[in-house]
Amino acid sequence: MATWRRDGRLTGSQRLLCAGLAGTLSLSLTAPLELASVLAQVGAVRGPGRGPGAAVLGVWRAEGPRALWKGNAVACLRLFPYSAVQLAAYRKFVVLFMDDLGHISQWSAIMAGSLAGMVSTIVMYPTDLIKTRLIVQNMLEPSYRGVLHAFSTVYQQEGFLALYRGLSLTVLVYMNLEKIWNGPRDRFSLLQNFANVCLAAAVTQTLSFPFDTVKRKMQAHSPYLPHCGGVDVHFSGAMDCFRKIVKAQGVLGLWNGLAASLLKIVPYFGVMFGTFEFCKRICLYQNGYIVSPLSYKLTPGVDQSLKPQELRELKKFLKSGKLKSRKPTEWN
């Protein structure tokens, strides 16, 4: 998930709300491309027309327009707990890496962020598996009737560890590629940050896509689903899955679905940045830092370095001071 420069004029809950709303809207608007990418990775898209458009059109015709948003509900629901777990873990790691004077180096802060991301990914990983299962199923003949039913069915039929199938690949990729996201952003403008994030996303997705493809196949594969979840190769583990894909489809088979994934980047982050900034302006206006939620024009006489709680206390103090100064004149 993209990160923005931390603005001290927002409270923690406001930052979480802005990021959650931005993520939900961007995920919902790009869900058809995500569906096309996952289906291509799993191997459920077969035939001469295997591009993103053909996959989306095929699902539309076979299952109806609602099917284009299969799995999107759980993808959106996981945003808030994911961010909450990541924030809590980050605070714990920052305290752990602090020296005796309460200082932390830049690399220690980056390490704390990476470890926090890994913790939240591990904790919320079952929701990613459920999203994949909901995407590959046929809505006209569903194996799972919803998110909770999918959780309980996978747990009862395949056991608890099935919810973490493919996790090792996710952690491996996160450890090696997360550092690309952690470049300094304070020196760049909003537009430059947007371009940098899109470029970083394209690089990380391209490099990690073979691992993500194997992970998706492991998540979707189940003997309890029709056609084993639509997976196009049979395997006994992650390495065997790599070998079977290369043997059956060639090396480029590891990048099936990459086109849809790359096409999603610009609209995804465009909607995310735009929504986040709009929600941020609303919060800044509510906190009293700007004169209107439609612009960033600063409120005259307001110290922008004050935190929201400090600004509220200052306003109360000034208001009470004015009331006290008026009382003697009213008495006279």
C-alpha positions, -999 to 999 in steps of 0.1 A, spaced: 0 0 0 13 34 -8 23 58 19 21 96 22 41 121 41 30 121 77 9 152 84 9 162 120 -22 182 115 -42 150 113 -50 127 141 -41 90 139 -78 80 134 -82 106 107 -51 92 88 -64 57 91 -99 68 79 -85 87 49 -63 58 39 -90 33 44 -116 52 23 -90 59 -4 -80 22 -5 -116 10 -6 -126 32 -35 -94 25 -56 -98 -13 -50 -135 -12 -60 -129 8 -92 -100 -15 -104 -116 -48 -92 -123 -61 -127 -86 -58 -136 -76 -75 -104 -101 -103 -113 -86 -107 -148 -51 -108 -133 -59 -135 -107 -78 -157 -132 -49 -155 -156 -24 -164 -128 -45 -194 -116 -50 -206 -152 -87 -203 -153 -85 -182 -185 -80 -205 -215 -85 -202 -252 -72 -178 -279 -84 -146 -263 -64 -145 -230 -60 -107 -225 -75 -87 -197 -104 -75 -219 -113 -111 -230 -112 -123 -194 -135 -96 -181 -159 -100 -210 -159 -138 -205 -168 -135 -168 -195 -109 -176 -211 -131 -202 -209 -163 -181 -218 -150 -146 -232 -115 -150 -217 -80 -143 -217 -85 -105 -192 -113 -109 -166 -87 -120 -164 -77 -83 -159 -112 -69 -137 -111 -39 -137 -73 -37 -157 -72 -4 -131 -91 15 -103 -71 -1 -119 -39 11 -128 -52 46 -92 -62 53 -79 -27 47 -88 -13 81 -76 -42 103 -45 -45 81 -36 -8 87 -44 -11 124 -22 -41 129 6 -25 109 4 7 129 4 -11 162 34 -33 152 53 -4 138 50 14 172 63 -17 190 92 -21 167 101 17 169 103 14 207 124 -18 204 149 -1 180 152 32 200 184 39 218 187 50 255 180 86 245 148 78 226 164 83 191 161 60 161 182 59 130 167 61 95 176 25 87 161 13 119 129 32 111 128 15 77 134 -19 93 106 -12 117 83 -4 89 92 -35 69 88 -57 99 55 -41 107 43 -47 71 54 -84 74 35 -88 107 3 -73 92 7 -94 61 10 -126 81 -19 -118 104 -42 -109 75 -30 -135 50 -61 -157 53 -83 -129 40 -61 -128 8 -66 -166 3 -103 -162 8 -103 -134 -18 -86 -157 -43 -111 -185 -36 -141 -162 -41 -126 -149 -74 -121 -184 -89 -155 -198 -80 -185 -196 -103 -211 -173 -89 -239 -193 -105 -227 -224 -88 -208 -211 -57 -189 -233 -34 -188 -204 -8 -219 -183 0 -199 -154 14 -167 -144 33 -176 -160 66 -189 -192 50 -156 -194 30 -135 -191 61 -155 -218 80 -156 -241 49 -119 -239 42 -111 -244 79 -134 -274 83 -125 -292 50 -88 -284 47 -76 -274 82 -62 -242 97 -29 -244 78 -48 -242 45 -56 -206 53 -19 -199 51 -11 -218 19 15 -198 -1 25 -176 28 62 -184 26 63 -169 -9 47 -137 2 71 -132 31 101 -140 8 90 -113 -17 82 -88 10 116 -91 26 134 -85 -7 113 -59 -24 96 -38 3 127 -16 5 118 -2 -30 88 15 -14 107 31 14 125 58 -5 124 93 10 93 112 -2 96 145 17 117 161 -10 91 155 -38 59 171 -48 26 153 -48 28 147 -86 63 134 -83 54 111 -54 25 98 -76 49 91 -105 75 75 -82 49 53 -65 36 41 -99 71 33 -111 80 15 -79 47 -5 -82 55 -15 -118 90 -26 -109 80 -46 -78 50 -62 -94 71 -73 -125 99 -87 -103 77 -105 -79 50 -116 -103 64 -152 -107 62 -157 -70 28 -142 -69 16 -165 -97 27 -196 -77 11 -182 -46 -22 -177 -64 -22 -212 -77 -15 -226 -42 -43 -205 -28 -68 -215 -54 -60 -252 -55 -83 -274 -35 -96 -309 -41 -129 -298 -27 -135 -273 -55 -147 -280 -90 -117 -287 -113 -94 -282 -82 -102 -244 -82 -95 -240 -119 -57 -244 -115 -41 -255 -148 -12 -275 -133 -10 -301 -106 18 -298 -81 30 -309 -47 46 -278 -35 59 -243 -44 91 -255 -62 72 -282 -80 46 -256 -91 74 -235 -105 88 -264 -125 54 -275 -138 45 -240 -150 78 -236 -169 75 -271 -183 39 -267 -195 39 -230 -205 75 -218 -207 92 -192 -185 68 -165 -196 39 -186 -181 51 -173 -147 40 -138 -159 5 -147 -170 -18 -118 -159 9 -92 -156 -7 -70 -183 -39 -66 -162 -19 -60 -131 2 -32 -148 -29 -16 -163 -43 -13 -129 -15 7 -114 -22 42 -127 -60 42 -121 -55 25 -87 -30 50 -74 -46 79 -91 -79 72 -74 -61 65 -41 -41 97 -41 -70 118 -52 -94 103 -26 -68 106 1 -61 142 -6 -98 151 -7 -105 133 26 -74 150 41 -87 184 31 -120 177 48 -102 167 80 -79 197 79 -109 220 74 -127 203 104 -95 207 125 -94 244 116 -62 245 95 -77 255 62 -105 278 52 -123 254 28 -122 216 20 -120 226 -17 -86 241 -14 -54 241 7 -57 279 16 -45 282 51 -66 297 79 -51 331 88 -35 333 122 -34 295 128 0 280 136 3 250 112 29 233 134 5 227 162 -11 193 165 -49 190 164 -52 185 202 -28 215 208 -48 237 185 -81 228 202 -66 235 236 -53 269 223 -87 278 209 -103 270 243 -77 290 261 -82 320 239 -119 318 241 -119 316 278 -95 345 280 -118 367 259 -147 358 281 -127 368 312 -116 401 297 -152 409 288 -166 404 324 -151 435 340 -164 458 313 -198 442 315 -197 447 353 -189 484 349 
